[in-house]
């Protein structure tokens, strides 16, 4: 139940703090006074989309808070528990909309996404707009009304889940079929590429080794000649470096006998002689084992040419060819397993379709049972509303069950049909109902379909448009009876409806210092008589209209 609504800086409202009570509350006032703004505020705090145009001029943000009693709302309490938000049987919902476009939402001072407000709102308030009858002829609206009245939410959710699974598997199968023409060509090409790589038989790091060998063989003459020249100058010529260094080392060693401070230099020369001797030894070994076979160079060159050619085909670096073989082999395995995957998907699709048929049949049975109850109740209310005739809900299979193509919301074609004159056949409501009849029929359907949906608060925004007189009084009493089990808000211009409320609030618009303000006043009995008299007679309230208003309130 909605207990309180606090609005700051919304359109022509600067600040409002309204307390609400159980039962039926009517809201009246002149056209343009701001009644719709109150409903807009409630919609915003329950997650409706908003832009900065709703912010009152000269202010930076709109701030709206709604306080609900939730002690008898198990869904809301369970949802708050899931989010680890303490409730204490009360729920504070706050929504702020800033001038820069940012919007923030809070549940009991805990920040939440705006989407969460929409989810919670479905279990807190059910709003029936003044133009609801205009959408009543749409198949989507008719299905939603029927399903909201039913007690099979879980079954409807299961049908939707199976549908989405079936759709995903169908899309995967479609991809297989679309690529089927290219499958064999792709498979053949992969095998050809893999065979080429296998025949090449390139090992890890082989390419790098071949490049080194090729550089060495192609420069063999320079390598040998230079190494031989260095060896000669170091140890084999008459003026060899090793011989001169040995002589110099001996000379310094002799001087050490005179001055021992030269011993360090002697040691360095000795070490240098040893290093040169080792270098000469390794140069001799290198020259002796160097194989400058021209035929070996040709073999290496030929091998490198094949590697480069294959690398160009695959558009990769030569050293990446071993990795490419692994990659292509993996792709081949996937393709070869595609047929098996295709069969598994077909089997899964068949299983999902079978399960969908069973659930869709259960859903259809549930809908038919609910439709019968609603049809009888709405037909009864049509008599009360002075329409006569008969209402029914037609439920037919969308297509043959043997060739079923699942739909998200089941396999039923739902149609609201009506006969407003005795003896006339039932026909779709859009084809037989006038505007006034459609408005009354919409009200009857909303009242009946909403009885069992579990939402504790209902709002009717001028749904009594197009009716008057005795029918308006009946509408008021219908709404009043609905308030026995839930909280009802009704925005109305009809005195007959307003007199049926347990509580009465008047919305007024005032101008102060060039600015417009909307206020909401709860009317006590004397003021309420005046307001209903105004609704009956206009701005000039007479004794007769006041007496008539008092009689209407007493009768209600």
Secondary structure, DSSP 4 states (H G I P E B T S, - for coil): -EEEEEEEEETTEEEEEEE--SSEEEEE--TTSSHHHHHHHHHHHTT----GGGBPTT-SEEEEEEEEE-TT-HHHHHHHHHTT---TTEEEEEEEEETTS-EEEEETTEEE-HHHHHHHHTTTEEEE-TTGGGGTTSHHHHHHHHHHHSS-HHHHHHHHHHHHHHHHHHHHHHHHHHTHHHHHHHHHHHHHHHHHHHHHTPPTTHHHHHHHHHHHHHTHHHHHHHHHHHHIIIIISTT-HHHHHHHHHHHHHHHHTT-GGGHHHHHHHHHHHHHHHHHHHHHHHHHHH----HHHHHHHHHHHHHHHHHHHHHTS-GGGHHHHHHHHHHHHHHHHTHHHHHHHHHHHHHHHHHHHHHHHHHHHHHHHHHHHHHHHHHHHHHHHTT--SEEEEEEEESS-GGG----TT-SEEEEEEEESSTTPPPEEHHHH--HHHHHHHHHHHHHHHTTTS--SEEEEESTTTT--HHHHHHHHHHHHHHTTTSEEEEE-S-HHHHTT-SEEEEEEEEEETTEEEEEEEE--HHHHHHHHHHHHH-SS--HHHHHHHHHHHHH-
